[in-house]
């Protein structure tokens, strides 16, 4: 069963719904989810755009030490050609108590709860293979990375272990990213010494190819660790692309000084090239949120920049905000353009014969923030606002964050006319017994 957030004006039509509007904190209890009547709303738009139709579904709740959508470089939301959808939730206390749950939405719109996995560490990831089977990956602080595959077409309750490991002797990995291309799956991860590797195998194979070292890590207990983190895969033609966020003060200040990319041949994946997409500064945040490649071979990489945390101040870097770097495949120079003055997050959606949409989060997870819908018709050079505040009128949603959109690299079928995004509402910004309360949300934006 699912709960759907309703705007206040719709809630006032029912005494029960009005109580939910007034007593919104009751919504955040970790309990069985009440069934709400389906609703959607068309919000006022700006810039002469026709307002899209917005729907926000609470598909599950979680008490966890980290957001279920943390690690939005890795796919956690899927859709097949029949309109069925999947998500994966994350809950439990830190230190070996974490669990994940598979969730499925039927074509009729009902969310079903499925298999629960334990013995994991960071939020898990999912993808659909060529046969339409659901695949699930999880990491652990003590066990190798594990790849499971659904044993039936229900893709919900029954899974079998396919592979354990990662292509190096220590089969563990952190900050894992995964994607599928044809019958082959690709995985990137960081080791205990912060080396970034990637590897690959056919979907049903039990053994990973010997992993390729992309970026050597540095463990520095004084200044902090260096690594490329949060690897994200995209594909175009006969090449794969990995975008990542570089840190040189990991586990200390945890800022990101560069947005980086490695590209490799799908024919001979051992061969790769590295480049810097955006060179920021130590002590500032330059974190990659999303990457897409348009049908005309334009790579678009969204990131934040310019937000200061510590150290010497700089006048030669971008002002604080959200940006997009772009270049055509086959060229070398990146063009950087401003998207928004916020720096909370970006998720993209490409609509054929229309343009590029961006779901923009202004603000951080621990403060009241705002989500906008913006649009570009010139490849990210200029942006206009379509909806100023997507959650306006939806009570109880004040801390939306970690938005992730559907991607072809997850095996998903993309509906160009609907922008789907998975995100969390941080329902309690102060933990209780090490646990925060989260609402796992599906945002559906029907573009007009």
Secondary structure, 3 states (H helix, E strand, C coil): CCEECCEHHHHCCCHHHHHHHHCHHHHHCCCCCCCCCCCCEECCCCCCCCCCEEEEEEEEEEEECCCCCCCCCCCCEEECCCCCEEEEEEEECCCCCEEEEEEEECCCCCEEEEEEEEEECCCCEEEECCCCCEEEEECCCCCCCEEEEECCCCCCCCEEEEEECCCCCCCCCEEEEEEEECCEEEEEEECCCCCEEEEEEECCCCCCCCCEEEECCECCCCCCEEEEEEEEEEEECCEEEEEEEEEEEECCCCCECEEEEEEEECCCCCCEEEEEEEECCCCEECCEEEEEECCCCEEEEEEEECEECCCCCCCCCCCCEEEEEEEECCCCCCEEEEEECCCCEEEEEEECCCEEEEEEEECCCCCCCEEEEEEECCCCCCCEEEECCCCCCECCCCCEEEEEECCHHHCCCCCCCEEEEEEEEECCCCCECCEEEEEEEEEEEECC
